[in-house]
Amino acid sequence: MEADRITRGARAADAADPIRSLTAIAELRRETARLETVAVGRGRTRGDVWTQIAAALVISEQATHEKYGGRGLFRTQE
């Protein structure tokens, strides 16, 4: 999803039709989750530690590590 698609999705989320809004919101949720995963991966690749990533996401380090670390996708030497 490109930036313009995110913008269109955000506008659609504010539609008068609740089903159209919910559909747009679900699509935005999936896209933001994908973007978050990519950003976490980039951070880990460059050497960012879980504490930094958790602070940026405004969630606990434990929650961040459980969500991303348990997958074994973003392992670096700490």
C-alpha positions as CSV (number, residue, x, y, z in Angstrom):
1,M,0.0,0.0,0.0
2,E,1.5,3.3,-1.1
3,A,1.2,6.5,0.9
4,D,-1.6,7.7,-1.4
5,R,-3.5,4.5,-0.8
6,I,-3.1,5.0,3.0
7,T,-4.5,8.5,2.6
8,R,-7.5,7.2,0.6
9,G,-8.0,4.4,3.1
10,A,-8.1,7.0,5.9
11,R,-10.6,9.0,4.1
12,A,-12.7,5.9,3.4
13,A,-12.6,5.0,7.1
14,D,-14.5,8.2,7.8
15,A,-17.3,7.3,5.3
16,A,-20.9,7.7,6.2
17,D,-21.5,4.0,5.4
18,P,-20.3,2.0,8.4
19,I,-19.5,-1.2,6.4
20,R,-17.3,0.9,4.0
21,S,-15.6,2.5,7.1
22,L,-15.0,-0.9,8.7
23,T,-13.6,-2.4,5.6
24,A,-11.2,0.5,5.2
25,I,-10.2,0.4,8.9
26,A,-9.4,-3.4,8.6
27,E,-7.3,-2.7,5.5
28,L,-5.5,0.1,7.3
29,R,-4.9,-2.1,10.3
30,R,-3.3,-4.8,8.1
31,E,-1.1,-2.3,6.3
32,T,0.1,-0.6,9.5
33,A,0.9,-4.0,11.0
34,R,2.9,-4.9,7.9
35,L,4.7,-1.5,8.0
36,E,5.5,-2.0,11.7
37,T,7.0,-5.4,11.1
38,V,9.2,-4.0,8.3
39,A,10.3,-1.2,10.5
40,V,11.1,-3.5,13.4
41,G,13.1,-5.7,11.0
42,R,15.1,-2.7,9.7
43,G,15.8,-1.5,13.3
44,R,17.0,-5.0,14.3
45,T,19.1,-5.2,11.2
46,R,20.9,-2.0,11.9
47,G,21.5,-3.0,15.6
48,D,18.6,-1.4,17.5
49,V,17.8,-3.3,20.7
50,W,14.4,-4.3,21.9
51,T,14.4,-1.5,24.5
52,Q,14.7,1.1,21.8
53,I,12.1,-0.5,19.6
54,A,9.7,-0.9,22.5
55,A,10.1,2.7,23.5
56,A,9.3,3.8,19.9
57,L,6.2,1.6,19.8
58,V,5.2,2.8,23.3
59,I,4.7,-0.7,24.6
60,S,6.7,-2.8,27.0
61,E,9.9,-4.5,26.0
62,Q,8.4,-7.8,26.9
63,A,5.4,-7.3,24.6
64,T,7.7,-6.2,21.8
65,H,9.9,-9.2,22.2
66,E,7.0,-11.5,22.4
67,K,5.4,-10.1,19.3
68,Y,8.6,-10.0,17.2
69,G,11.4,-11.8,18.9
70,G,9.7,-15.1,19.3
71,R,9.4,-15.5,15.6
72,G,13.2,-15.7,15.3
73,L,13.0,-13.2,12.5
74,F,14.9,-10.3,13.9
75,R,17.8,-11.8,15.9
76,T,21.0,-9.8,16.4
77,Q,23.7,-10.1,18.9
78,E,23.0,-8.2,22.1
